[in-house]
Amino acid sequence: MSDKDLRNTSGTNWTALESMNDEEIDYSDIPPLTEEFFQKATLRVPAPQASNWYRLSQIY
């Protein structure tokens, strides 16, 4: 991820969204997550977190 990506700000009106209940939120523009999506998905963990995650997986 570039520095430019990190400087982008959301145009979301978080106050309005937080005041809605689940039934009022329009999810119609979000495509369904299919089995194909999950087959192609890649887990990306930032390097500092990845080393902690690896150590924890070794313990369990």
Secondary structure by P-SEA (a helix, b strand, c coil): ccccccccccccaaaaaaacccccccccccccccaaaaaabbbbbcaaaaaaaaaaaaac
